[in-house]
């Protein structure tokens, strides 16, 4: 049972470990949000008076020119846990100030593939970074603008996600630094997501059992996103 939400969400985040299938369902989520956004203003008007799509789809790390450069570094260059954490937060701050907040101010709905909870799951639970550091950075990074009003977690056992990744990536020459981590790391990531969700108010949180068949996942997503 999901807690009742009053208004259509404007800043929506999708979270889950690598292989959870969130990428597969992103276009469906976008379509649900577009239908909702279309009921209000069909198109958003940008700061310069330009008309843009009602839903902006973006991702982390990345989503702005500087943050995309930082993404390349964090996915490919060896670095210690704190450096990695500071880099994803630097990327997030730029993403919020350059992309997300301006889009929200222009009336767009924002759909973001990964956000703050990934840092709690991967850098916090996964790498063992001090929660006090994460709490401080989390509070600072959102200074000056809104955080998400809905976070959808694609939850599944780490072993199931690993099997999906193995199938998906068969024959792939290279996997990024996170995808090379072992099962124990991803078990901690799953637990980290639970802890991250517990920090949010319950009406902003939705869980998807990502081990279900795709059509059952879509049914659950429309129950969450499409208002009668
Ligand atoms: P990506 O290829 O986008 O993964 P996916 O398609 O599964 O979303 O790679 C992003 C990786 O970055 C992913 O493994 C998780 C990691 N990450 C962090 O470790 N911390 C963060 O704060 C974020 C946003 C991502």
py3Dmol code that shows the C-alpha trace and the ligand (Angstrom):
import py3Dmol

protein = """\
ATOM      1  CA  UNK A   1       0.000   0.000   0.000  1.00  0.00           C
ATOM      2  CA  UNK A   2       1.468   3.383  -1.031  1.00  0.00           C
ATOM      3  CA  UNK A   3       0.720   6.509   1.052  1.00  0.00           C
ATOM      4  CA  UNK A   4      -1.790   8.888  -0.604  1.00  0.00           C
ATOM      5  CA  UNK A   5      -0.367  11.884  -2.482  1.00  0.00           C
ATOM      6  CA  UNK A   6      -2.432  15.033  -2.975  1.00  0.00           C
ATOM      7  CA  UNK A   7      -0.851  16.803  -5.982  1.00  0.00           C
ATOM      8  CA  UNK A   8       0.899  15.686  -9.164  1.00  0.00           C
ATOM      9  CA  UNK A   9       4.603  15.405  -8.381  1.00  0.00           C
ATOM     10  CA  UNK A  10       6.862  17.978 -10.080  1.00  0.00           C
ATOM     11  CA  UNK A  11      10.333  16.696  -9.202  1.00  0.00           C
ATOM     12  CA  UNK A  12      10.445  12.918  -9.499  1.00  0.00           C
ATOM     13  CA  UNK A  13      13.469  10.702  -8.885  1.00  0.00           C
ATOM     14  CA  UNK A  14      13.947   7.062  -9.863  1.00  0.00           C
ATOM     15  CA  UNK A  15      16.410   5.031  -7.799  1.00  0.00           C
ATOM     16  CA  UNK A  16      17.664   1.450  -7.740  1.00  0.00           C
ATOM     17  CA  UNK A  17      20.815  -0.614  -8.037  1.00  0.00           C
ATOM     18  CA  UNK A  18      22.452  -1.352 -11.388  1.00  0.00           C
ATOM     19  CA  UNK A  19      20.328  -4.036 -13.065  1.00  0.00           C
ATOM     20  CA  UNK A  20      17.114  -3.070 -11.239  1.00  0.00           C
ATOM     21  CA  UNK A  21      15.423  -2.222 -14.545  1.00  0.00           C
ATOM     22  CA  UNK A  22      14.724   1.435 -13.766  1.00  0.00           C
ATOM     23  CA  UNK A  23      16.249   2.488 -17.106  1.00  0.00           C
ATOM     24  CA  UNK A  24      13.814   0.214 -18.970  1.00  0.00           C
ATOM     25  CA  UNK A  25      10.826   1.826 -17.264  1.00  0.00           C
ATOM     26  CA  UNK A  26      11.987   5.435 -17.500  1.00  0.00           C
ATOM     27  CA  UNK A  27      10.117   6.150 -20.801  1.00  0.00           C
ATOM     28  CA  UNK A  28       6.900   4.756 -19.282  1.00  0.00           C
ATOM     29  CA  UNK A  29       7.321   6.958 -16.205  1.00  0.00           C
ATOM     30  CA  UNK A  30       7.952   9.943 -18.474  1.00  0.00           C
ATOM     31  CA  UNK A  31       4.747   9.161 -20.404  1.00  0.00           C
ATOM     32  CA  UNK A  32       2.733   8.965 -17.157  1.00  0.00           C
ATOM     33  CA  UNK A  33       4.161  12.285 -16.004  1.00  0.00           C
ATOM     34  CA  UNK A  34       3.568  13.918 -19.402  1.00  0.00           C
ATOM     35  CA  UNK A  35      -0.085  12.895 -19.209  1.00  0.00           C
ATOM     36  CA  UNK A  36      -0.305  14.455 -15.731  1.00  0.00           C
ATOM     37  CA  UNK A  37       1.587  17.601 -16.695  1.00  0.00           C
ATOM     38  CA  UNK A  38      -0.599  17.977 -19.780  1.00  0.00           C
ATOM     39  CA  UNK A  39      -3.666  18.370 -17.564  1.00  0.00           C
ATOM     40  CA  UNK A  40      -2.167  21.566 -16.132  1.00  0.00           C
ATOM     41  CA  UNK A  41      -0.162  23.558 -18.641  1.00  0.00           C
ATOM     42  CA  UNK A  42       0.447  21.638 -21.861  1.00  0.00           C
ATOM     43  CA  UNK A  43       3.852  23.165 -22.293  1.00  0.00           C
ATOM     44  CA  UNK A  44       6.112  25.040 -19.954  1.00  0.00           C
ATOM     45  CA  UNK A  45       7.392  28.494 -20.770  1.00  0.00           C
ATOM     46  CA  UNK A  46      11.111  28.936 -20.219  1.00  0.00           C
ATOM     47  CA  UNK A  47      12.780  31.973 -18.665  1.00  0.00           C
ATOM     48  CA  UNK A  48      13.485  33.431 -22.120  1.00  0.00           C
ATOM     49  CA  UNK A  49       9.882  32.870 -23.181  1.00  0.00           C
ATOM     50  CA  UNK A  50      10.764  29.718 -25.141  1.00  0.00           C
ATOM     51  CA  UNK A  51       8.359  26.766 -25.035  1.00  0.00           C
ATOM     52  CA  UNK A  52       9.817  23.474 -23.885  1.00  0.00           C
ATOM     53  CA  UNK A  53       8.579  19.946 -23.253  1.00  0.00           C
ATOM     54  CA  UNK A  54       6.506  19.600 -20.094  1.00  0.00           C
ATOM     55  CA  UNK A  55       8.770  16.853 -18.675  1.00  0.00           C
ATOM     56  CA  UNK A  56      12.537  17.233 -18.531  1.00  0.00           C
ATOM     57  CA  UNK A  57      14.352  13.883 -18.239  1.00  0.00           C
ATOM     58  CA  UNK A  58      17.788  14.083 -16.703  1.00  0.00           C
ATOM     59  CA  UNK A  59      20.283  11.901 -14.813  1.00  0.00           C
ATOM     60  CA  UNK A  60      22.947  11.739 -12.116  1.00  0.00           C
ATOM     61  CA  UNK A  61      25.832  11.887 -12.005  1.00  0.00           C
ATOM     62  CA  UNK A  62      25.427  14.350 -14.870  1.00  0.00           C
ATOM     63  CA  UNK A  63      22.605  16.438 -16.280  1.00  0.00           C
ATOM     64  CA  UNK A  64      24.593  19.656 -16.849  1.00  0.00           C
ATOM     65  CA  UNK A  65      27.781  20.206 -18.890  1.00  0.00           C
ATOM     66  CA  UNK A  66      30.054  20.371 -15.824  1.00  0.00           C
ATOM     67  CA  UNK A  67      28.307  17.475 -14.095  1.00  0.00           C
ATOM     68  CA  UNK A  68      28.655  15.299 -17.224  1.00  0.00           C
ATOM     69  CA  UNK A  69      32.423  15.929 -17.136  1.00  0.00           C
ATOM     70  CA  UNK A  70      32.490  14.922 -13.460  1.00  0.00           C
ATOM     71  CA  UNK A  71      30.430  11.828 -14.348  1.00  0.00           C
ATOM     72  CA  UNK A  72      33.129  10.639 -16.759  1.00  0.00           C
ATOM     73  CA  UNK A  73      35.726  10.983 -14.007  1.00  0.00           C
ATOM     74  CA  UNK A  74      33.722   9.252 -11.302  1.00  0.00           C
ATOM     75  CA  UNK A  75      32.772   6.295 -13.507  1.00  0.00           C
ATOM     76  CA  UNK A  76      36.244   5.675 -14.904  1.00  0.00           C
ATOM     77  CA  UNK A  77      39.052   7.080 -12.708  1.00  0.00           C
ATOM     78  CA  UNK A  78      40.214   5.261  -9.570  1.00  0.00           C
ATOM     79  CA  UNK A  79      39.646   7.495  -6.517  1.00  0.00           C
ATOM     80  CA  UNK A  80      39.130   7.044  -2.812  1.00  0.00           C
ATOM     81  CA  UNK A  81      35.671   6.971  -1.211  1.00  0.00           C
ATOM     82  CA  UNK A  82      35.651  10.552   0.066  1.00  0.00           C
ATOM     83  CA  UNK A  83      36.910  11.955  -3.256  1.00  0.00           C
ATOM     84  CA  UNK A  84      34.179   9.982  -5.029  1.00  0.00           C
ATOM     85  CA  UNK A  85      31.557  11.317  -2.621  1.00  0.00           C
ATOM     86  CA  UNK A  86      32.668  14.939  -2.983  1.00  0.00           C
ATOM     87  CA  UNK A  87      32.692  14.564  -6.773  1.00  0.00           C
ATOM     88  CA  UNK A  88      29.121  13.222  -6.998  1.00  0.00           C
ATOM     89  CA  UNK A  89      27.940  15.993  -4.678  1.00  0.00           C
ATOM     90  CA  UNK A  90      29.778  18.659  -6.717  1.00  0.00           C
ATOM     91  CA  UNK A  91      28.070  17.277  -9.824  1.00  0.00           C
ATOM     92  CA  UNK A  92      24.714  17.319  -8.005  1.00  0.00           C
ATOM     93  CA  UNK A  93      25.046  20.941  -6.929  1.00  0.00           C
ATOM     94  CA  UNK A  94      25.796  22.016 -10.497  1.00  0.00           C
ATOM     95  CA  UNK A  95      22.936  19.870 -11.816  1.00  0.00           C
ATOM     96  CA  UNK A  96      20.473  21.424  -9.355  1.00  0.00           C
ATOM     97  CA  UNK A  97      21.534  25.034  -9.960  1.00  0.00           C
ATOM     98  CA  UNK A  98      22.044  24.810 -13.749  1.00  0.00           C
ATOM     99  CA  UNK A  99      19.362  22.353 -14.835  1.00  0.00           C
ATOM    100  CA  UNK A 100      16.809  21.172 -12.281  1.00  0.00           C
ATOM    101  CA  UNK A 101      15.844  24.347 -10.445  1.00  0.00           C
ATOM    102  CA  UNK A 102      15.633  26.477 -13.633  1.00  0.00           C
ATOM    103  CA  UNK A 103      13.408  23.815 -15.236  1.00  0.00           C
ATOM    104  CA  UNK A 104      11.108  23.700 -12.196  1.00  0.00           C
ATOM    105  CA  UNK A 105      10.992  27.518 -12.133  1.00  0.00           C
ATOM    106  CA  UNK A 106       9.968  27.455 -15.815  1.00  0.00           C
ATOM    107  CA  UNK A 107       7.032  25.178 -14.967  1.00  0.00           C
ATOM    108  CA  UNK A 108       8.509  21.898 -16.198  1.00  0.00           C
ATOM    109  CA  UNK A 109       8.207  18.578 -14.414  1.00  0.00           C
ATOM    110  CA  UNK A 110      11.638  17.029 -13.774  1.00  0.00           C
ATOM    111  CA  UNK A 111      12.272  13.283 -13.975  1.00  0.00           C
ATOM    112  CA  UNK A 112      15.735  12.413 -12.670  1.00  0.00           C
ATOM    113  CA  UNK A 113      17.450   9.028 -13.060  1.00  0.00           C
ATOM    114  CA  UNK A 114      19.252   8.740  -9.666  1.00  0.00           C
ATOM    115  CA  UNK A 115      19.788  11.502  -7.115  1.00  0.00           C
ATOM    116  CA  UNK A 116      20.783  11.976  -3.481  1.00  0.00           C
ATOM    117  CA  UNK A 117      19.716   8.507  -2.317  1.00  0.00           C
ATOM    118  CA  UNK A 118      22.310   6.958  -4.661  1.00  0.00           C
ATOM    119  CA  UNK A 119      24.978   8.691  -2.575  1.00  0.00           C
ATOM    120  CA  UNK A 120      23.541   7.268   0.658  1.00  0.00           C
ATOM    121  CA  UNK A 121      23.369   3.813  -0.943  1.00  0.00           C
ATOM    122  CA  UNK A 122      26.680   3.687  -2.885  1.00  0.00           C
ATOM    123  CA  UNK A 123      29.045   6.030  -1.011  1.00  0.00           C
ATOM    124  CA  UNK A 124      27.393   5.590   2.410  1.00  0.00           C
ATOM    125  CA  UNK A 125      26.336   1.938   2.685  1.00  0.00           C
ATOM    126  CA  UNK A 126      28.481   0.662  -0.205  1.00  0.00           C
ATOM    127  CA  UNK A 127      31.804   2.385   0.533  1.00  0.00           C
ATOM    128  CA  UNK A 128      31.204   2.930   4.251  1.00  0.00           C
ATOM    129  CA  UNK A 129      31.420   6.703   4.247  1.00  0.00           C
ATOM    130  CA  UNK A 130      30.567   8.524   7.501  1.00  0.00           C
ATOM    131  CA  UNK A 131      26.786   9.266   7.607  1.00  0.00           C
ATOM    132  CA  UNK A 132      27.570  12.605   9.293  1.00  0.00           C
ATOM    133  CA  UNK A 133      29.470  13.694   6.148  1.00  0.00           C
ATOM    134  CA  UNK A 134      26.579  12.585   3.948  1.00  0.00           C
ATOM    135  CA  UNK A 135      24.028  14.335   6.154  1.00  0.00           C
ATOM    136  CA  UNK A 136      25.958  17.620   5.993  1.00  0.00           C
ATOM    137  CA  UNK A 137      26.467  17.441   2.210  1.00  0.00           C
ATOM    138  CA  UNK A 138      22.827  16.441   1.663  1.00  0.00           C
ATOM    139  CA  UNK A 139      21.627  19.449   3.618  1.00  0.00           C
ATOM    140  CA  UNK A 140      24.038  21.858   1.898  1.00  0.00           C
ATOM    141  CA  UNK A 141      23.472  20.679  -1.665  1.00  0.00           C
ATOM    142  CA  UNK A 142      19.726  21.428  -1.582  1.00  0.00           C
ATOM    143  CA  UNK A 143      20.173  24.909  -0.086  1.00  0.00           C
ATOM    144  CA  UNK A 144      18.384  27.454  -2.254  1.00  0.00           C
ATOM    145  CA  UNK A 145      15.816  25.250  -3.951  1.00  0.00           C
ATOM    146  CA  UNK A 146      13.420  22.323  -3.655  1.00  0.00           C
ATOM    147  CA  UNK A 147      14.240  18.628  -3.341  1.00  0.00           C
ATOM    148  CA  UNK A 148      12.160  15.852  -4.909  1.00  0.00           C
ATOM    149  CA  UNK A 149       8.508  15.460  -4.072  1.00  0.00           C
ATOM    150  CA  UNK A 150       8.512  11.803  -5.128  1.00  0.00           C
ATOM    151  CA  UNK A 151      11.275   9.152  -5.043  1.00  0.00           C
ATOM    152  CA  UNK A 152      10.489   5.791  -6.672  1.00  0.00           C
ATOM    153  CA  UNK A 153      12.757   2.941  -5.541  1.00  0.00           C
ATOM    154  CA  UNK A 154      13.197  -0.112  -7.782  1.00  0.00           C
ATOM    155  CA  UNK A 155      13.935  -2.740  -5.145  1.00  0.00           C
ATOM    156  CA  UNK A 156      15.173  -6.284  -5.749  1.00  0.00           C
ATOM    157  CA  UNK A 157      17.665  -8.779  -4.278  1.00  0.00           C
ATOM    158  CA  UNK A 158      21.281  -8.042  -5.196  1.00  0.00           C
ATOM    159  CA  UNK A 159      21.707 -11.530  -6.694  1.00  0.00           C
ATOM    160  CA  UNK A 160      18.760 -11.029  -9.091  1.00  0.00           C
ATOM    161  CA  UNK A 161      20.186  -7.667 -10.212  1.00  0.00           C
ATOM    162  CA  UNK A 162      23.618  -9.283 -10.719  1.00  0.00           C
ATOM    163  CA  UNK A 163      22.103 -12.011 -12.928  1.00  0.00           C
ATOM    164  CA  UNK A 164      20.335  -9.351 -15.018  1.00  0.00           C
ATOM    165  CA  UNK A 165      23.541  -7.343 -15.372  1.00  0.00           C
ATOM    166  CA  UNK A 166      25.440 -10.461 -16.443  1.00  0.00           C
ATOM    167  CA  UNK A 167      22.856 -11.149 -19.154  1.00  0.00           C
ATOM    168  CA  UNK A 168      22.678  -7.501 -20.273  1.00  0.00           C
ATOM    169  CA  UNK A 169      26.448  -6.939 -20.318  1.00  0.00           C
ATOM    170  CA  UNK A 170      27.511 -10.257 -21.889  1.00  0.00           C
ATOM    171  CA  UNK A 171      30.175  -9.481 -24.473  1.00  0.00           C
ATOM    172  CA  UNK A 172      30.619  -5.895 -23.239  1.00  0.00           C
ATOM    173  CA  UNK A 173      34.305  -4.949 -23.228  1.00  0.00           C
ATOM    174  CA  UNK A 174      34.212  -2.749 -20.144  1.00  0.00           C
ATOM    175  CA  UNK A 175      31.969  -2.098 -17.152  1.00  0.00           C
ATOM    176  CA  UNK A 176      32.159   1.060 -15.047  1.00  0.00           C
ATOM    177  CA  UNK A 177      33.781   1.145 -11.578  1.00  0.00           C
ATOM    178  CA  UNK A 178      30.497   0.487  -9.763  1.00  0.00           C
ATOM    179  CA  UNK A 179      29.341  -2.364 -11.973  1.00  0.00           C
ATOM    180  CA  UNK A 180      32.582  -4.183 -11.156  1.00  0.00           C
ATOM    181  CA  UNK A 181      31.706  -4.352  -7.425  1.00  0.00           C
ATOM    182  CA  UNK A 182      30.822  -7.701  -5.797  1.00  0.00           C
ATOM    183  CA  UNK A 183      27.517  -9.043  -4.464  1.00  0.00           C
ATOM    184  CA  UNK A 184      28.224  -7.946  -0.877  1.00  0.00           C
ATOM    185  CA  UNK A 185      28.632  -4.345  -2.092  1.00  0.00           C
ATOM    186  CA  UNK A 186      25.234  -4.434  -3.822  1.00  0.00           C
ATOM    187  CA  UNK A 187      23.596  -6.052  -0.775  1.00  0.00           C
ATOM    188  CA  UNK A 188      24.814  -3.044   1.221  1.00  0.00           C
ATOM    189  CA  UNK A 189      23.527  -0.718  -1.529  1.00  0.00           C
ATOM    190  CA  UNK A 190      20.054  -2.263  -1.211  1.00  0.00           C
ATOM    191  CA  UNK A 191      20.098  -1.755   2.555  1.00  0.00           C
ATOM    192  CA  UNK A 192      21.431   1.784   2.032  1.00  0.00           C
ATOM    193  CA  UNK A 193      18.393   2.636  -0.086  1.00  0.00           C
ATOM    194  CA  UNK A 194      16.117   1.523   2.755  1.00  0.00           C
ATOM    195  CA  UNK A 195      17.984   3.792   5.150  1.00  0.00           C
ATOM    196  CA  UNK A 196      17.884   6.683   2.659  1.00  0.00           C
ATOM    197  CA  UNK A 197      14.117   6.246   2.173  1.00  0.00           C
ATOM    198  CA  UNK A 198      13.580   6.268   5.940  1.00  0.00           C
ATOM    199  CA  UNK A 199      15.012   9.814   6.006  1.00  0.00           C
ATOM    200  CA  UNK A 200      12.261  11.052   3.665  1.00  0.00           C
ATOM    201  CA  UNK A 201       8.658  11.819   4.552  1.00  0.00           C
ATOM    202  CA  UNK A 202       6.520   8.730   3.772  1.00  0.00           C
ATOM    203  CA  UNK A 203       4.234  10.503   1.274  1.00  0.00           C
ATOM    204  CA  UNK A 204       7.274  11.263  -0.938  1.00  0.00           C
ATOM    205  CA  UNK A 205       8.392   7.624  -1.146  1.00  0.00           C
ATOM    206  CA  UNK A 206       7.171   4.764  -3.393  1.00  0.00           C
ATOM    207  CA  UNK A 207       8.577   1.210  -3.595  1.00  0.00           C
ATOM    208  CA  UNK A 208       8.450  -0.974  -6.674  1.00  0.00           C
ATOM    209  CA  UNK A 209       9.121  -4.692  -6.400  1.00  0.00           C
ATOM    210  CA  UNK A 210      11.524  -4.759  -9.368  1.00  0.00           C
ATOM    211  CA  UNK A 211      11.647  -8.564  -9.502  1.00  0.00           C
ATOM    212  CA  UNK A 212       8.062  -8.564 -10.935  1.00  0.00           C
ATOM    213  CA  UNK A 213       7.195  -8.944 -14.616  1.00  0.00           C
ATOM    214  CA  UNK A 214       7.419  -5.672 -16.617  1.00  0.00           C
ATOM    215  CA  UNK A 215       3.633  -5.360 -17.064  1.00  0.00           C
ATOM    216  CA  UNK A 216       3.074  -5.685 -13.300  1.00  0.00           C
ATOM    217  CA  UNK A 217       5.679  -2.993 -12.693  1.00  0.00           C
ATOM    218  CA  UNK A 218       3.913  -0.695 -15.176  1.00  0.00           C
ATOM    219  CA  UNK A 219       0.585  -1.297 -13.454  1.00  0.00           C
ATOM    220  CA  UNK A 220       2.127  -0.316 -10.128  1.00  0.00           C
ATOM    221  CA  UNK A 221       3.772   2.757 -11.700  1.00  0.00           C
ATOM    222  CA  UNK A 222       0.502   4.008 -13.181  1.00  0.00           C
ATOM    223  CA  UNK A 223      -1.240   3.503  -9.835  1.00  0.00           C
ATOM    224  CA  UNK A 224       1.412   5.750  -8.314  1.00  0.00           C
ATOM    225  CA  UNK A 225       1.629   8.374 -11.071  1.00  0.00           C
ATOM    226  CA  UNK A 226      -1.635   8.647 -12.951  1.00  0.00           C
ATOM    227  CA  UNK A 227      -4.309  10.503 -11.019  1.00  0.00           C
ATOM    228  CA  UNK A 228      -7.973   9.838 -11.904  1.00  0.00           C
TER     229      UNK A 228
END
"""
ligand_1 = """\
25
LIG
P 24.907 4.504 -14.710
O 25.566 3.817 -15.853
O 24.102 5.726 -14.973
O 24.060 3.451 -13.907
P 22.546 3.118 -14.078
O 22.276 2.997 -15.546
O 22.375 1.838 -13.324
O 21.819 4.277 -13.425
O 26.057 4.808 -13.670
C 25.852 5.573 -12.572
C 26.638 4.942 -11.459
O 26.985 5.949 -10.525
C 25.830 3.892 -10.713
O 26.565 2.700 -10.632
C 25.682 4.449 -9.322
C 26.755 5.484 -9.223
N 26.380 6.632 -8.356
C 26.963 6.779 -7.125
O 27.793 5.947 -6.723
N 26.622 7.834 -6.334
C 25.726 8.770 -6.736
O 25.416 9.728 -5.988
C 25.124 8.622 -8.026
C 24.125 9.625 -8.506
C 25.470 7.526 -8.813
"""
view = py3Dmol.view(width=600, height=400)
view.addModel(protein, "pdb")
view.setStyle({"model": 0}, {"cartoon": {"style": "trace"}})
view.addModel(ligand_1, "xyz")
view.setStyle({"model": 1}, {"stick": {}})
view.zoomTo()
view.show()
